[in-house]
Amino acid sequence: MRILIAILMCVITSLLTGCASWGDEKVHWDITVAAPEHYHMWLIDAHLEKSGVRSWRGPVGGGVECCWKGDNGPFGSGGSMDPFPNLIALHWFSFAEQKYYTALIRVPLDLEKRMSEPALTYTPKGDARYLPRYNLVLGLAPGGEVVVWIMSQLSNAVEVLRVTAKEVPGDPADFAGLTKSYLEEHGAYLKEHGVPLEGW
């Protein structure tokens, strides 16, 4: 019995030590952008700000084609985010709607802390380990819906925020060539399924 208790104490101590160590290490934050399948977006600008410290253009932009939910999402393309921002401004074009949107995301004050907390992840071999949810995923959907997730892998993605963007003026002709290519690939799908503006 004493041996069993000693083993349990070692395991608990190891787990607590592993979790606590993230409080001392600098987390390298990432930001990525995703869109639902068949509803591609063009991110014109992503601007990040940590008030009083830095204001900068984010490492994301251009075509956004993947991925919303399911086996491949939420997940998108992007890059590192340093420092952790308190404001994120987005401006994008929706190919399916032929509309421009803009949104200002006020990052919750406790989000950096929540993302720093170790979450269960799995290695390719299936071994369990704990890592911070270092990736901030911004999902852009038709109707101007912005969904924000935090994650370190698909298995531990958590939705933390929704923001409704505003439609803004812009000339769809600026994206005429890209729209033509988009409709050649997805036009039949849009005719059959339409463009849902809710339920994302």
matplotlib code that plots the C-alpha trace (Angstrom):
import matplotlib.pyplot as plt

x = [0.0, 2.8, 4.5, 1.2, 0.8, 4.5, 3.9, 0.7, 2.5, 5.3, 2.8, 0.8, 4.0, 5.2, 1.9, 1.8, 5.4, 4.8, 1.7, 3.4, 6.4, 4.4, 4.0, 7.8, 8.2, 7.4, 4.6, 5.1, 1.7, 0.3, -2.7, -4.4, -7.5, -10.1, -13.2, -15.9, -15.5, -16.9, -17.1, -13.7, -12.7, -9.9, -8.4, -7.4, -5.9, -5.4, -4.1, -3.1, -2.5, -1.2, -2.2, 0.7, 3.3, 2.9, 0.6, 1.4, 0.1, -0.6, 1.1, -2.1, -3.8, -4.8, -6.9, -8.7, -10.1, -9.8, -10.9, -14.0, -15.0, -14.9, -11.9, -9.8, -10.9, -10.8, -7.4, -6.0, -2.9, -1.0, 2.1, 3.5, 1.8, 4.1, 3.2, -0.2, -2.7, -5.8, -7.3, -7.5, -9.0, -10.0, -11.0, -12.1, -14.0, -16.5, -16.4, -19.8, -21.6, -19.5, -19.4, -16.7, -16.7, -14.8, -14.6, -12.9, -12.2, -11.7, -9.7, -11.0, -8.7, -8.3, -7.7, -3.9, -4.1, -6.7, -4.6, -1.5, -3.2, -1.9, -4.4, -4.3, -2.7, -1.5, 1.7, 1.5, 2.2, -0.8, 1.1, -0.7, 1.0, 0.0, 0.6, -0.8, -3.5, -1.0, -3.0, -5.7, -7.9, -10.2, -13.0, -14.6, -18.1, -20.8, -23.0, -19.9, -19.8, -16.4, -15.8, -12.7, -11.2, -8.1, -6.2, -2.9, -4.4, -7.8, -8.7, -8.6, -10.1, -12.4, -14.7, -14.2, -15.9, -18.2, -18.2, -20.6, -18.7, -20.1, -20.6, -18.5, -18.3, -16.1, -16.1, -16.4, -14.9, -11.5, -11.8, -13.3, -10.5, -10.4, -14.2, -14.3, -11.9, -13.8, -17.2, -15.7, -14.8, -17.7, -20.5, -22.5, -22.3, -23.5, -26.5, -27.5, -26.9, -27.0, -25.1, -26.2, -25.9, -26.6, -25.8, -22.1]
y = [0.0, 2.4, 1.7, 2.5, 5.8, 6.7, 6.0, 8.1, 11.0, 10.9, 10.9, 13.8, 15.8, 15.3, 16.4, 19.5, 20.4, 20.0, 22.3, 24.9, 25.1, 27.0, 29.9, 30.5, 30.0, 32.4, 31.2, 31.8, 32.9, 32.2, 33.8, 32.1, 32.8, 30.3, 30.2, 27.6, 25.2, 26.6, 30.1, 31.6, 35.1, 37.5, 39.1, 42.5, 43.6, 42.3, 44.9, 44.0, 46.3, 46.0, 49.5, 51.6, 49.0, 48.1, 48.4, 46.3, 44.5, 40.9, 37.9, 36.9, 38.0, 37.1, 34.1, 32.3, 28.9, 26.5, 25.3, 25.8, 22.7, 19.0, 16.8, 19.7, 22.6, 25.1, 25.7, 28.2, 29.9, 32.6, 33.2, 34.4, 37.1, 39.1, 40.7, 39.4, 42.0, 43.5, 44.8, 43.1, 44.9, 42.9, 44.0, 41.3, 40.5, 37.6, 35.9, 34.2, 37.4, 39.9, 42.1, 43.8, 43.5, 45.0, 44.0, 45.2, 42.4, 43.6, 40.7, 39.6, 40.7, 37.2, 35.5, 35.4, 33.7, 31.2, 30.4, 29.9, 27.2, 23.7, 21.7, 18.0, 17.3, 14.1, 13.4, 11.7, 8.4, 9.0, 10.0, 12.5, 15.8, 19.2, 22.4, 25.9, 26.7, 29.0, 29.5, 32.1, 31.2, 33.8, 32.3, 34.5, 33.3, 34.7, 37.4, 38.9, 36.4, 36.2, 33.2, 33.1, 29.8, 29.0, 25.8, 24.0, 21.2, 20.4, 18.1, 21.0, 23.9, 26.0, 28.8, 31.9, 34.8, 35.8, 39.2, 40.5, 42.5, 45.5, 45.6, 48.4, 50.0, 48.5, 47.6, 43.8, 44.5, 44.7, 41.0, 40.1, 37.8, 35.9, 35.8, 34.2, 31.4, 31.0, 30.6, 28.1, 25.9, 26.6, 28.1, 24.9, 24.3, 27.9, 27.4, 24.2, 25.3, 29.1, 31.3, 30.7, 33.9, 32.2, 29.1, 29.3]
z = [0.0, 0.9, -2.5, -4.3, -2.4, -3.2, -6.9, -6.9, -5.2, -7.8, -10.6, -9.1, -8.4, -12.0, -13.4, -11.2, -11.9, -15.7, -15.5, -13.4, -15.7, -18.3, -15.9, -16.2, -19.9, -22.6, -24.9, -28.6, -29.8, -33.3, -35.1, -38.0, -40.1, -41.4, -43.6, -44.2, -47.1, -50.3, -48.8, -49.5, -48.3, -49.2, -46.1, -47.2, -43.8, -40.3, -37.9, -34.3, -31.4, -27.8, -26.6, -25.5, -26.7, -30.4, -33.3, -36.4, -39.4, -38.7, -40.4, -42.1, -45.3, -48.8, -49.7, -46.9, -47.9, -45.0, -42.5, -40.3, -38.4, -38.6, -39.3, -40.6, -38.4, -37.0, -38.7, -41.0, -42.3, -40.4, -38.3, -35.0, -32.9, -30.6, -28.3, -27.3, -28.6, -27.0, -30.3, -33.7, -36.7, -39.8, -43.3, -45.9, -49.0, -49.2, -52.7, -52.2, -51.2, -53.2, -50.1, -48.0, -44.2, -41.3, -37.7, -34.5, -32.0, -28.4, -27.0, -23.6, -20.8, -19.5, -22.8, -22.7, -19.3, -20.5, -23.5, -21.3, -19.2, -20.3, -22.3, -23.2, -26.6, -28.3, -30.2, -33.6, -31.7, -29.5, -26.3, -24.1, -23.1, -21.9, -23.9, -23.8, -26.4, -28.2, -31.5, -31.9, -34.8, -36.4, -38.5, -41.1, -42.3, -44.6, -43.1, -41.4, -38.6, -36.9, -34.6, -32.4, -31.2, -29.0, -29.5, -29.7, -31.8, -33.2, -30.3, -27.8, -29.8, -27.7, -29.0, -26.9, -28.8, -31.6, -33.3, -36.0, -38.6, -40.5, -44.2, -45.7, -49.2, -51.8, -55.4, -56.1, -59.5, -57.7, -57.3, -60.6, -61.8, -58.5, -58.3, -61.7, -60.6, -57.4, -59.1, -61.6, -58.7, -56.3, -58.3, -58.6, -54.9, -54.2, -56.6, -54.8, -51.2, -51.3, -48.9, -45.2, -43.2, -39.8, -38.0, -38.3]

ax = plt.figure().add_subplot(projection="3d")
ax.plot(x, y, z, "-o")
ax.set_aspect("equal")
plt.show()
